Amino acid sequence: MMDVGPGELMVILVAALLLFGKRLPEMARNIGRTVAEVKRGLQASALPLRQVEADIGREIAEAGRSLEDAGRERPAPAGPGAAGPGPAEGGGDGGEARRGGGDGEARP
């Protein structure tokens, strides 16, 4: 985008020297100080952002561990079907009454 070759750079420097003359060294110092202040400001503002990022990461990890712990400690759900044994445990499927009782006698 801004490819400045050595020829163009020389033209810019000569134009700056002609325009600003004796004030050019003072302007360069001021620009250098401004750049240094901006860098310090960016570094100072980046530190709190890194701390916030680390805090959020710790909170997310803690929440994940809490969810895992809660999943392991949760008892089996007790509902209406959980009161008695199921069909695989000898409780039958409730169809004995329709078929004649389930007492072992064959009924038509």
Residue pairs with C-beta under 8 A, 6 or more apart in sequence:
4 12
16 24
17 24
20 27
76 82
84 91
85 91
87 93
92 102
96 102
99 107
100 106
100 107
101 107
